[in-house]
Amino acid sequence: MFTFDAADAELTTSTGYVALCQVAVELAREGAEHVRRRRPEVFGTVADRFQTAGTAPTTVQAKSSPTDPVTVVDTETERLIRDRLARRRPQDSILGEEGGGTAGDANRVRWVIDPIDGTVNFLYGIPAFAVSVAAQIDGRSVAGAVVDVAREVMYCAAAGHGAAVIGADGTVTPLRCNDVSELSMALVATGFGYGSSRRARQGRLVGELLPQVRDIRRIGSAALDLCMVGAGLVDAHFEHGLSPWDWAAGGLIAQEAGARVWLPSPDSVSAAGAVVVACAPGVAAELADVFERLGAFEPIPE
């Protein structure tokens, strides 16, 4: 599916998107290997993770709020991916969760990096965190890769070429959303912000949605949630206040697997509170109607 050798192909073509996808896959895989290796080195065993985090203030720091952590492994992993890109594609721009970046220029590739999506899970030892790498051109994701680090599973997509999952044994399987046709039978994933006011509104929204769907899941990694829509592990995902690095790769993967996807501006900021939605096509219209009634398409700013 993603076999391509001509490194100098025109990147604004469909074939060029496959070349970018290969780069994303390689970078995400190397980043995931670093995260997997470093976690026990930094935090020790699951049994002593709290003591380690509590006695090593330079290892875990707060970002937007005391409940929004960043670890030394986040910053290490982003630096590793940035270094690889600087050597391999020095002409490209980069936007990363920890290191920031610039807006993407038309016809110029911008790489969007989330070194660990699901840092709270990573910190606690919950096996649901990911490395996400996407390539955008003129603000649109054209290639992306997301690694489920604990499961050693790679999700990837190139615009116009579909999406696939690569298992730990190297097996490549095309992705396709579930063939679900009733919202009442849909399993919906979501996530919550770090600010108390946004969480309160998100909680009320979930309470109104829950009676109308099969059930709701909170995995703790938006990138994985979006890939899970494409893989048929859930039927929909929605969340307010995501940043581009949360959805740049996963949103493309869901879309290429057949999902209906609603995304904010490529340079949106979390504080604005725009919503990201990905949904299996058979229930997309019904979910959209419910979201309109509930006001779920409206932003929930901090």
Secondary structure, 3 states (H helix, E strand, C coil): CCCCCCCCCCCCCHHHHHHHHHHHHHHHHHHHHHHHHHHHHHHCCHHHHHHHHHHCCCCEEECCCCCCEEEHHHHHHHHHHHHHHHHHCCCCEEEECCCEECCCCCCCEEEEEEEEECHHHHHHCCCCCEEEEEEEECCEEEEEEEEECCCCEEEEEECCCCEEEECCCCCEEECCCCCCCCHHHCEEEECCCCCHHHHHHHHHHHHHHHHHCCEEECCCCHHHHHHHHHHCCCCEEEEECCCHHHHHHHHHHHHHCCCEEECCCCCCCHHHCCEEEEECHHHHHHHHHHHHHHCCCCCCCC
